[in-house]
Amino acid sequence: MKKIILLLFLVSLNLNAQSAKNKGLYIQEMHYPEITLPTEYKSYATRINANTDNIRLIVNEEQKTTPYSNPDITSAVKRYLEMSNFSTSEDPDFTIAFTDLGVKHIIRVDKKTKGYGDKETTVYTGIVELTSSIKVVVKDRDDNILYDKTFSEKQKSESAGVYNNASIKSSAIALSQIKKQYIANASDYRSVKNSSISDNVILKISNALKAVFTSYYEKQRVNLFHIKKEEKYGINNNDQVDQLMAFNTIDFSDTYLEDLKAIATTSLTHFEKELEKVTDKTDKKQKKIYWSLLSNISGVYYVLGQYDKAIEYAKLRNSIDYNNKWKFNLQIAEDRKKIVSKNKK
C-alpha cells in the first residue's frame, strides 16, 4: 500500500512539474463604437432636465415627501461626461438629454431565518435603501432618437438589526428602530448620500455613452502560459513570455502599437520553433508543453490582429486532452473578429 501511495505521489509531482502557469498579458486595443455616427458628426450638446421635486420617502409602499431636495445633476454631468472625438457646440450634430427621475428613500424590513430544527428562529432587520434613476436620450439634428435608456442604482444606506443587545424578532420593532435611525441621522449625511448615488448613476451613463458612441484604446487581457521546469525538457518558452509581459508596465504612446507588433512578431517565430521540438503529441509530458506553446501562439496572433489564426490555434489547443477549461483566448478572438469585421464595413 505504501508503495502505491509513493508511486502516486511521484506521478503527481511529475505532472505538476510540467503544468502550465497562466500569465495575463494586458494590451491596449481599439474600442469601436457600438453605434457608428455619420463621419460628419463632430459636435454635441447636453440638456439637463432637473428634478425640482423633493425626494420621496416610501415606507411599506406608502409614499411621503421628505424635506430633502433632489441633487442637481448638472455638475456631475460636467465632471463625468467624456465624449472623445467630439466637441461641445451651441449648434450640435447631436444632443444628449438627461432627465432626472429622482432619488427615493425606501424604508423596509428584511426577514431571515437562522438556525435549524428546534433552534430555528426568524430575525428582522430594518433597512434604509436609496435608489436613483436618470433617463438619457440622444437625438440627432432631425430629432431622431439614436439612444434611449434609463439608468438606475440601488444602495443600502443603513440598517437596524439589534434591539436591547439582541437580534430583533419582530417586524414591527425592526421597522420602528429603522424609522428612528432615519430621523436621527443628520441632514448633511442625507445630502451626501443623495448626491453620491446620483453621481454614480451619471458615471454609469458617461461610461455607457462613451462605449456606445466613441472610439478609444482600452485594456484587453490575453492569456499566456509559463511551463514549469522547462529546461528539463529542452524548451525555451518562459523568457519570451516574460518579454511580452513587460508590456504590462508600458504606457500607451505614439510608438506603443509598433513596439508591440515587433515583439509579438519575434515571439511568434520563437514559439513556432519551440513547437517543432514536440515530436510526440500523445506523450503525457510533451502534450502539456505542446498545449502551452499553442496557447502562446494563439495569444500572439491575437496581439497581431490575426484573429483567424488566433482562433485556429486556440481550437487546436482545445483538441488536446489537457486543461480543457481554458477557453478565454478562443472567446476573445471570436468576439474580436466579429467586432472588427463589423467596423470594416
N, C-alpha and C positions, 0 to 999 in steps of 0.2 A: 504493500500500500504506500509506504514511504517513497519507494522508487517511482511509483506512478505520479505522486504529488510533485516530486522533484522534477520529473520529466515535463509535466505540465507547466511548472514554474519556468523551466528553461525555455520551453517553446514560447511562453508568454513574453519573456524577456527578449527573445529573438524577434518576435513580431513587433514589439514596442520599439525596438531599435531601428526598425525600418519604417515606422509610421510617419505620416506626413503632418507637419505642423502648419496650421493656417496663419497667413500673414495678410494684412489688409493694405493694399496699395490705394491711396486716395489721389485721384487725378482731377483736374479741372476740365469739364466738358461743357459744351454749349447747351443751354436750356432753350428749347424752341417754344414760342408762344402756343398756347392751346387754341387760341383764336387769332388768326392772322388778319390784321387790319390792312387796308389798302396802303400801298407804299407811299402815297401822297399824304397820308395822315401823319402829322408831325406834332400836333399840339392838343392839349386838353384843358378843361376847366373843372373845378369842383363846385358843387352846390350842396349846401347844408340845410336840411330841414330839421331844425332843432325841436326838442320836446320841451315845451314850456309848462307842461303839467307837473304837479308834484308826484313824487314816487308813490306808488300804491303798495299798501300792506295787505297781504292775504293771509288770513288765519282760518284754517279749516274751511277753505273755499269762500269765506266771506271777505269781501274787499272793503278796505278803508283807505282814506287818504292820509299820508304822512306829512309832517312839516318839512320834509326834505325835498329840495328841488332836484330834478334830473340834471346830471352834469352836462355842461356844454361840450359837445364832442369836437368843436371846431379846432381847438388847439391840438387835440390828439390826431386829427386828420393831417394837420400841417406837420406834426412831428413824424408820423409813421408812413404816410403815403409816399411811395417811391416808384415812379414810372420811368425807368431808364429808357433812353432813346426818344423820349417825348418831353416837350417843354410846356409850361403853362401859358395860356393866352386868353385874352378877353374875347377873341373871335376863334373859338376852338374847333377842331375837327370832330372831337367827341367830348361828351360831358359825363362826369361821374357824380351822381346824386346820392347823398347819404340821407336816409330818413331814420331818425332815432325813434324807435318804438318804445323806448323807456326801460328803466330799471324797475324791478319788482323785489319787494321783501316778502318772503314767504316763511311763515311760522307753522311748523308741523311737528308731528310726533312719529318717531320710528319705533317699531316693535321688534323685539328679538327674543328668541328662545335660547336659553342657556342650560347646559347640563343634560342628563339622561335619566330615564326611569323615574324613581321616586325623588331624585334631586332636580328634576326638570323644573325650570321656573321661567317666567316671562318678565322681561325688563323693558323699560321705556326710556327713550331719550328725546328731549325736546331739541329741535333744530331750527336755526335761522339760516335760510338759504337765500342767496341773491341770484337773480337772473338779469341778463341784459340782452336785448335784441336790437339789431340795426339792419335795415334793408338798404341794399346798394343796387342802383340801376345805372347801366351805362348805355347812352344813346348817341347815335351819330348825328351829323348835321341835319339830316332829314327826319329826325325824331324816331328813327328805327331803333328798337331795343336790341342791343348787342349782348347784354348780360343782365341778369336779374336774379338776385339771390338774397335771402335773409340769413344773417349770421347771428348765432346766439352763444352765450356762455352761461354756465351754472356753477356756483361755488357755495360750499358750506361756510358760513361766516362764523358761527359759534354754536355751542351745544350745551345742554344741561342733562346729565345722566345720573347725578348723585344728589341725594336729599337726606339730611341728617346722617351723613357719613356712610350711606348705604345706597346700593342701586335702587333706582326708582321702580316700584312695582305697580304704579297706577298711571294710566294715560293722562288723567286729569291733573295729577301732580306734576308730571313732566311738562305739560302744556303751561301750567301756572308758573313753573320755575323759569321756563324759557321766555315767557312774556315779561317777567320781572327783570330778567337779564337784558332783554332787548331794550326796555325802557331805561334801565340804569346806565347803559353804555353812553358815553359822551357823543354829542352831535358831531364833533370833529372826527371821531372814529368812524361814524356812519359815512361822513362826507368822503373820507379817504377810501373806504371800501367801495362806495358808489363810483367814484372816479376810476378806481383801479379796474373794476370789472368792465366798465365801458371802454376803457383804454385797451384792454385785452381783446375786445371784440373788434375794435378798429385795427389793431395789429393783425388779427386774423384776416380781415378784409384786405389790408395792404398786401399781405403775403399772397393771398389768392389772386388779386388783380395783377400783381407782378408776374405770377406764374401764367395767368391766362393771356395777358396782352404783351408782355415784353420778352426780350431775349437777353440772356446774361450767362456768365460762366458760373457753374456750381460744382461742388464736390461729388464725385462718384467713386464708390468703393469697388475695387476689383480684387478677387481672391487669388493670392499666390501661395505657394507652399514650399517650406523647407523640408529637406529629407534628413532624418536623424542618422548620424554616423555614416554619412555619405561616402567619406573617404575609404571606409572598409570595403565598399563595393566599386571603387574607382569612378565615382560620379562627382562632377563639379557643378552643382546646382545652386547652392546657398549663397555664394559670393555674388552671383549675378542677380539673385532675388534681392539681396541687400542693396545693390546699386540702384535697382528700381525703387526700393523702399525709401531711399534717400530723398526722393521727390516729395515725400510726405511733409518735409520741412521747408520746401521751396515755395515762396510766394509767387502768385501769378504775375507775369511780366510780359514784355513785348517778345522775349525770346523763349518763354516757357514752352509753348507748343512745339517749336522747332527742336529745343533741347530734349523734350520728352520723346519726340519721334525718333531722334538719334539714338537714345539709349534703348528704346523699345526695339528698333531695328537690329541693333547689336545683340540684344538679348534673344531675339527670335533666332538668329543664326546660331547663337551659343546653345540654346535649349534643343534645337534640332540636331546639332552634332552630338549632344549628350544622349539624345533619344536613340541614335544609331547604336549605342553601346548595349541597348537592351536586345538580347538575342532570343530570349525565350519568354514570351508574354504570359505563359501559363505558370511559370515558376513563381512560387509564393513570394520569394524575395524580390525578383525582378519586376513583377507586375505592380508592386507598390511604387517602385521607382518610375516605372512607365506611366502610371496613373498621375504621379506628381508632375512629371515633365509635360504630359498632355495638358494638365491643368494650367501650367505656367505658359505654355504655348497659346492656349485659348485666351488666357488673360492678356498676353502681349498683343495678340491680334485685335482684341477689343480696344486696347490703348491706341493702336494704329488706325482704328476706324474701319478695319476689315471684318465686318460683323458676320458675313457668311462663313469666313474661315474660323472665326471665334466659335460660331455655332457648330461647325463641323468637328472641331477638336473637342469641344465640350461633350458632344454626343458620343464621340469615340471613347472618351474617358468614361462616360456613364455606362458603356457596354462592358466595362471591366468589373469583375466581381470584387470591388473594394471601395469602401467609403461612398456607397450609393446615395447617402443623404445629401451630398453636396450638389445642389442644383443651381446655385446662385449665378455663376458665370454664364450658364446657358440661358437663364431667365433674363438677365440684363442685356445680353447680346440680342436675344429675340425681340425684346421690347425696344431696344435702341434702333434696331434695323427698321422696325415699323415707323418709329418717330422720324428718323432721317429720311426714309422713303416718302413719307407724307409731306415733309417740308421741302423736298426737292422738286415737287410738282409745280 
